[in-house]
Amino acid sequence: MDAGLLLWGVLFSGIGIGFFLYGKKQKKLVPLFCGIGLMVLPYFLSSVTALVLISIVLMAIPYFIRL
């Protein structure tokens, strides 16, 4: 376990909680599922670069897809 991976995982998981709560409260599926993805993603990746890139994409999806 890399310290950078742990810190980035905590940061993106915290952002994911925000997305999840917003999606749940507003009843919007895209932020809800992106939040779940951001919270679960650090458990499955072992590369810091992949974690940062995929997390940035997941954070940008609700901006471009408004359902």
N, CA, C and O atoms as a printed pandas DataFrame, in Angstrom:
     atom_number atom_name residue_name chain_id  residue_number  x_coord  y_coord  z_coord
0              1         N          MET        A               1    0.843   -1.176    0.000
1              2        CA          MET        A               1    0.000    0.000    0.000
2              3         C          MET        A               1    0.888    1.237    0.000
3              4         O          MET        A               1    1.759    1.398    0.855
4              5         N          ASP        A               2    0.654    2.084   -0.951
5              6        CA          ASP        A               2    1.418    3.313   -1.106
6              7         C          ASP        A               2    0.723    4.446   -0.353
7              8         O          ASP        A               2   -0.506    4.513   -0.333
8              9         N          ALA        A               3    1.490    5.322    0.255
9             10        CA          ALA        A               3    0.901    6.437    1.006
10            11         C          ALA        A               3    0.141    7.383    0.085
11            12         O          ALA        A               3   -0.905    7.915    0.457
12            13         N          GLY        A               4    0.666    7.587   -1.105
13            14        CA          GLY        A               4   -0.022    8.442   -2.074
14            15         C          GLY        A               4   -1.358    7.862   -2.496
15            16         O          GLY        A               4   -2.344    8.585   -2.638
16            17         N          LEU        A               5   -1.381    6.565   -2.692
17            18        CA          LEU        A               5   -2.621    5.890   -3.059
18            19         C          LEU        A               5   -3.655    6.017   -1.946
19            20         O          LEU        A               5   -4.841    6.213   -2.211
20            21         N          LEU        A               6   -3.208    5.905   -0.718
21            22        CA          LEU        A               6   -4.106    6.037    0.424
22            23         C          LEU        A               6   -4.672    7.453    0.529
23            24         O          LEU        A               6   -5.872    7.626    0.737
24            25         N          LEU        A               7   -3.823    8.453    0.387
25            26        CA          LEU        A               7   -4.283    9.844    0.486
26            27         C          LEU        A               7   -5.221   10.218   -0.661
27            28         O          LEU        A               7   -6.245   10.861   -0.432
28            29         N          TRP        A               8   -4.886    9.824   -1.886
29            30        CA          TRP        A               8   -5.765   10.101   -3.023
30            31         C          TRP        A               8   -7.091    9.354   -2.855
31            32         O          TRP        A               8   -8.151    9.883   -3.189
32            33         N          GLY        A               9   -7.030    8.142   -2.346
33            34        CA          GLY        A               9   -8.250    7.368   -2.123
34            35         C          GLY        A               9   -9.169    8.026   -1.113
35            36         O          GLY        A               9  -10.385    8.055   -1.302
36            37         N          VAL        A              10   -8.595    8.556   -0.039
37            38        CA          VAL        A              10   -9.409    9.259    0.964
38            39         C          VAL        A              10  -10.019   10.525    0.361
39            40         O          VAL        A              10  -11.191   10.822    0.593
40            41         N          LEU        A              11   -9.234   11.262   -0.405
41            42        CA          LEU        A              11   -9.734   12.489   -1.024
42            43         C          LEU        A              11  -10.897   12.196   -1.972
43            44         O          LEU        A              11  -11.950   12.827   -1.881
44            45         N          PHE        A              12  -10.706   11.245   -2.876
45            46        CA          PHE        A              12  -11.751   10.957   -3.857
46            47         C          PHE        A              12  -12.948   10.254   -3.228
47            48         O          PHE        A              12  -14.072   10.409   -3.707
48            49         N          SER        A              13  -12.733    9.500   -2.183
49            50        CA          SER        A              13  -13.864    8.904   -1.472
50            51         C          SER        A              13  -14.695    9.980   -0.773
51            52         O          SER        A              13  -15.922    9.887   -0.732
52            53         N          GLY        A              14  -14.041   10.985   -0.231
53            54        CA          GLY        A              14  -14.763   12.099    0.382
54            55         C          GLY        A              14  -15.591   12.866   -0.639
55            56         O          GLY        A              14  -16.727   13.252   -0.362
56            57         N          ILE        A              15  -15.028   13.082   -1.806
57            58        CA          ILE        A              15  -15.775   13.730   -2.884
58            59         C          ILE        A              15  -16.928   12.829   -3.325
59            60         O          ILE        A              15  -18.016   13.312   -3.636
60            61         N          GLY        A              16  -16.683   11.515   -3.349
61            62        CA          GLY        A              16  -17.721   10.565   -3.716
62            63         C          GLY        A              16  -18.890   10.579   -2.744
63            64         O          GLY        A              16  -20.040   10.428   -3.156
64            65         N          ILE        A              17  -18.610   10.757   -1.468
65            66        CA          ILE        A              17  -19.694   10.858   -0.482
66            67         C          ILE        A              17  -20.551   12.084   -0.776
67            68         O          ILE        A              17  -21.776   12.033   -0.670
68            69         N          GLY        A              18  -19.902   13.184   -1.143
69            70        CA          GLY        A              18  -20.639   14.389   -1.499
70            71         C          GLY        A              18  -21.531   14.178   -2.717
71            72         O          GLY        A              18  -22.693   14.584   -2.720
72            73         N          PHE        A              19  -20.983   13.539   -3.752
73            74        CA          PHE        A              19  -21.773   13.225   -4.943
74            75         C          PHE        A              19  -22.934   12.299   -4.597
75            76         O          PHE        A              19  -24.056   12.496   -5.064
76            77         N          PHE        A              20  -22.659   11.292   -3.778
77            78        CA          PHE        A              20  -23.691   10.325   -3.403
78            79         C          PHE        A              20  -24.827   11.005   -2.641
79            80         O          PHE        A              20  -25.997   10.782   -2.951
80            81         N          LEU        A              21  -24.500   11.820   -1.662
81            82        CA          LEU        A              21  -25.534   12.502   -0.878
82            83         C          LEU        A              21  -26.332   13.489   -1.731
83            84         O          LEU        A              21  -27.547   13.604   -1.574
84            85         N          TYR        A              22  -25.657   14.194   -2.624
85            86        CA          TYR        A              22  -26.354   15.111   -3.516
86            87         C          TYR        A              22  -27.313   14.348   -4.437
87            88         O          TYR        A              22  -28.466   14.746   -4.606
88            89         N          GLY        A              23  -26.834   13.258   -5.026
89            90        CA          GLY        A              23  -27.676   12.474   -5.917
90            91         C          GLY        A              23  -28.856   11.855   -5.200
91            92         O          GLY        A              23  -29.950   11.775   -5.757
92            93         N          LYS        A              24  -28.647   11.420   -3.978
93            94        CA          LYS        A              24  -29.726   10.821   -3.204
94            95         C          LYS        A              24  -30.770   11.868   -2.824
95            96         O          LYS        A              24  -31.970   11.614   -2.926
96            97         N          LYS        A              25  -30.321   13.035   -2.391
97            98        CA          LYS        A              25  -31.244   14.083   -1.959
98            99         C          LYS        A              25  -32.022   14.665   -3.136
99           100         O          LYS        A              25  -33.217   14.931   -3.013
100          101         N          GLN        A              26  -31.363   14.865   -4.267
101          102        CA          GLN        A              26  -32.006   15.457   -5.435
102          103         C          GLN        A              26  -32.673   14.418   -6.335
103          104         O          GLN        A              26  -33.315   14.771   -7.324
104          105         N          LYS        A              27  -32.520   13.134   -5.990
105          106        CA          LYS        A              27  -33.066   12.029   -6.782
106          107         C          LYS        A              27  -32.532   12.054   -8.226
107          108         O          LYS        A              27  -33.287   11.923   -9.189
108          109         N          LYS        A              28  -31.224   12.224   -8.340
109          110        CA          LYS        A              28  -30.550   12.219   -9.634
110          111         C          LYS        A              28  -29.608   11.022   -9.677
111          112         O          LYS        A              28  -28.755   10.853   -8.806
112          113         N          LEU        A              29  -29.777   10.201  -10.698
113          114        CA          LEU        A              29  -29.037    8.943  -10.762
114          115         C          LEU        A              29  -27.568    9.104  -11.144
115          116         O          LEU        A              29  -26.719    8.366  -10.643
116          117         N          VAL        A              30  -27.257   10.050  -12.017
117          118        CA          VAL        A              30  -25.869   10.179  -12.486
118          119         C          VAL        A              30  -24.927   10.542  -11.339
119          120         O          VAL        A              30  -23.919    9.857  -11.165
120          121         N          PRO        A              31  -25.203   11.594  -10.541
121          122        CA          PRO        A              31  -24.292   11.870   -9.418
122          123         C          PRO        A              31  -24.293   10.767   -8.371
123          124         O          PRO        A              31  -23.272   10.521   -7.728
124          125         N          LEU        A              32  -25.431   10.102   -8.195
125          126        CA          LEU        A              32  -25.517    9.004   -7.232
126          127         C          LEU        A              32  -24.553    7.879   -7.604
127          128         O          LEU        A              32  -23.775    7.416   -6.769
128          129         N          PHE        A              33  -24.610    7.446   -8.860
129          130        CA          PHE        A              33  -23.741    6.352   -9.286
130          131         C          PHE        A              33  -22.281    6.775   -9.417
131          132         O          PHE        A              33  -21.384    5.965   -9.184
132          133         N          CYS        A              34  -22.031    8.026   -9.785
133          134        CA          CYS        A              34  -20.643    8.507   -9.822
134          135         C          CYS        A              34  -20.064    8.566   -8.407
135          136         O          CYS        A              34  -18.888    8.265   -8.202
136          137         N          GLY        A              35  -20.885    8.951   -7.442
137          138        CA          GLY        A              35  -20.441    8.959   -6.051
138          139         C          GLY        A              35  -20.113    7.568   -5.547
139          140         O          GLY        A              35  -19.111    7.368   -4.861
140          141         N          ILE        A              36  -20.963    6.604   -5.891
141          142        CA          ILE        A              36  -20.681    5.215   -5.505
142          143         C          ILE        A              36  -19.387    4.749   -6.160
143          144         O          ILE        A              36  -18.562    4.090   -5.527
144          145         N          GLY        A              37  -19.216    5.098   -7.438
145          146        CA          GLY        A              37  -17.987    4.729   -8.138
146          147         C          GLY        A              37  -16.750    5.341   -7.504
147          148         O          GLY        A              37  -15.722    4.676   -7.375
148          149         N          LEU        A              38  -16.843    6.601   -7.109
149          150        CA          LEU        A              38  -15.697    7.260   -6.478
150          151         C          LEU        A              38  -15.377    6.660   -5.116
151          152         O          LEU        A              38  -14.212    6.615   -4.719
152          153         N          MET        A              39  -16.391    6.202   -4.400
153          154        CA          MET        A              39  -16.135    5.609   -3.082
154          155         C          MET        A              39  -15.547    4.204   -3.191
155          156         O          MET        A              39  -14.754    3.796   -2.342
156          157         N          VAL        A              40  -15.931    3.463   -4.228
157          158        CA          VAL        A              40  -15.514    2.057   -4.351
158          159         C          VAL        A              40  -14.217    1.912   -5.137
159          160         O          VAL        A              40  -13.466    0.961   -4.916
160          161         N          LEU        A              41  -13.946    2.826   -6.037
161          162        CA          LEU        A              41  -12.797    2.725   -6.944
162          163         C          LEU        A              41  -11.444    2.516   -6.244
163          164         O          LEU        A              41  -10.658    1.696   -6.718
164          165         N          PRO        A              42  -11.134    3.213   -5.146
165          166        CA          PRO        A              42   -9.807    3.022   -4.531
166          167         C          PRO        A              42   -9.551    1.600   -4.022
167          168         O          PRO        A              42   -8.397    1.209   -3.850
168          169         N          TYR        A              43  -10.593    0.838   -3.783
169          170        CA          TYR        A              43  -10.402   -0.536   -3.323
170          171         C          TYR        A              43   -9.881   -1.461   -4.415
171          172         O          TYR        A              43   -9.278   -2.492   -4.118
172          173         N          PHE        A              44  -10.109   -1.101   -5.673
173          174        CA          PHE        A              44   -9.787   -1.994   -6.773
174          175         C          PHE        A              44   -8.563   -1.589   -7.580
175          176         O          PHE        A              44   -8.097   -2.369   -8.410
176          177         N          LEU        A              45   -8.032   -0.399   -7.363
177          178        CA          LEU        A              45   -6.885    0.061   -8.137
178          179         C          LEU        A              45   -5.631    0.098   -7.278
179          180         O          LEU        A              45   -5.683    0.424   -6.092
180          181         N          SER        A              46   -4.506   -0.240   -7.891
181          182        CA          SER        A              46   -3.237   -0.197   -7.167
182          183         C          SER        A              46   -2.274    0.820   -7.770
183          184         O          SER        A              46   -1.126    0.922   -7.336
184          185         N          SER        A              47   -2.730    1.566   -8.758
185          186        CA          SER        A              47   -1.903    2.577   -9.401
186          187         C          SER        A              47   -2.464    3.963   -9.086
187          188         O          SER        A              47   -3.656    4.216   -9.254
188          189         N          VAL        A              48   -1.594    4.844   -8.632
189          190        CA          VAL        A              48   -2.012    6.201   -8.293
190          191         C          VAL        A              48   -2.462    6.941   -9.550
191          192         O          VAL        A              48   -3.461    7.660   -9.526
192          193         N          THR        A              49   -1.736    6.767  -10.630
193          194        CA          THR        A              49   -2.078    7.453  -11.879
194          195         C          THR        A              49   -3.451    7.038  -12.377
195          196         O          THR        A              49   -4.254    7.887  -12.763
196          197         N          ALA        A              50   -3.726    5.743  -12.372
197          198        CA          ALA        A              50   -5.033    5.258  -12.817
198          199         C          ALA        A              50   -6.145    5.762  -11.906
199          200         O          ALA        A              50   -7.219    6.130  -12.382
200          201         N          LEU        A              51   -5.895    5.779  -10.610
201          202        CA          LEU        A              51   -6.894    6.261   -9.655
202          203         C          LEU        A              51   -7.225    7.727   -9.911
203          204         O          LEU        A              51   -8.397    8.103   -9.927
204          205         N          VAL        A              52   -6.222    8.543  -10.107
205          206        CA          VAL        A              52   -6.446    9.979  -10.325
206          207         C          VAL        A              52   -7.174   10.206  -11.649
207          208         O          VAL        A              52   -8.129   10.980  -11.694
208          209         N          LEU        A              53   -6.748    9.558  -12.711
209          210        CA          LEU        A              53   -7.368    9.775  -14.018
210          211         C          LEU        A              53   -8.820    9.305  -14.051
211          212         O          LEU        A              53   -9.690   10.026  -14.538
212          213         N          ILE        A              54   -9.088    8.124  -13.547
213          214        CA          ILE        A              54  -10.454    7.603  -13.560
214          215         C          ILE        A              54  -11.348    8.421  -12.636
215          216         O          ILE        A              54  -12.516    8.649  -12.949
216          217         N          SER        A              55  -10.820    8.856  -11.519
217          218        CA          SER        A              55  -11.612    9.668  -10.598
218          219         C          SER        A              55  -11.958   11.025  -11.201
219          220         O          SER        A              55  -13.068   11.519  -11.005
220          221         N          ILE        A              56  -11.039   11.624  -11.920
221          222        CA          ILE        A              56  -11.328   12.898  -12.586
222          223         C          ILE        A              56  -12.424   12.717  -13.627
223          224         O          ILE        A              56  -13.307   13.564  -13.759
224          225         N          VAL        A              57  -12.368   11.623  -14.360
225          226        CA          VAL        A              57  -13.419   11.338  -15.346
226          227         C          VAL        A              57  -14.764   11.144  -14.647
227          228         O          VAL        A              57  -15.782   11.667  -15.102
228          229         N          LEU        A              58  -14.771   10.398  -13.547
229          230        CA          LEU        A              58  -16.019   10.186  -12.815
230          231         C          LEU        A              58  -16.573   11.486  -12.235
231          232         O          LEU        A              58  -17.790   11.652  -12.151
232          233         N          MET        A              59  -15.704   12.402  -11.837
233          234        CA          MET        A              59  -16.187   13.681  -11.317
234          235         C          MET        A              59  -16.706   14.582  -12.432
235          236         O          MET        A              59  -17.545   15.446  -12.176
236          237         N          ALA        A              60  -16.228   14.404  -13.659
237          238        CA          ALA        A              60  -16.667   15.244  -14.779
238          239         C          ALA        A              60  -17.965   14.738  -15.399
239          240         O          ALA        A              60  -18.686   15.520  -16.018
240          241         N          ILE        A              61  -18.280   13.474  -15.253
241          242        CA          ILE        A              61  -19.475   12.896  -15.887
242          243         C          ILE        A              61  -20.756   13.632  -15.500
243          244         O          ILE        A              61  -21.539   13.945  -16.398
244          245         N          PRO        A              62  -21.028   13.931  -14.219
245          246        CA          PRO        A              62  -22.288   14.634  -13.905
246          247         C          PRO        A              62  -22.382   16.029  -14.521
247          248         O          PRO        A              62  -23.484   16.538  -14.724
248          249         N          TYR        A              63  -21.256   16.646  -14.817
249          250        CA          TYR        A              63  -21.289   17.965  -15.443
250          251         C          TYR        A              63  -21.786   17.874  -16.887
251          252         O          TYR        A              63  -22.530   18.738  -17.350
252          253         N          PHE        A              64  -21.369   16.826  -17.590
253          254        CA          PHE        A              64  -21.723   16.691  -19.000
254          255         C          PHE        A              64  -23.023   15.924  -19.227
255          256         O          PHE        A              64  -23.695   16.152  -20.233
256          257         N          ILE        A              65  -23.390   15.028  -18.327
257          258        CA          ILE        A              65  -24.620   14.248  -18.459
258          259         C          ILE        A              65  -25.588   14.704  -17.380
259          260         O          ILE        A              65  -25.401   14.421  -16.197
260          261         N          ARG        A              66  -26.598   15.396  -17.796
261          262        CA          ARG        A              66  -27.599   15.906  -16.847
262          263         C          ARG        A              66  -28.915   15.214  -17.127
263          264         O          ARG        A              66  -29.629   15.555  -18.071
264          265         N          LEU        A              67  -29.227   14.229  -16.286
265          266        CA          LEU        A              67  -30.500   13.507  -16.425
266          267         C          LEU        A              67  -31.418   13.846  -15.284
267          268         O          LEU        A              67  -32.538   13.339  -15.221
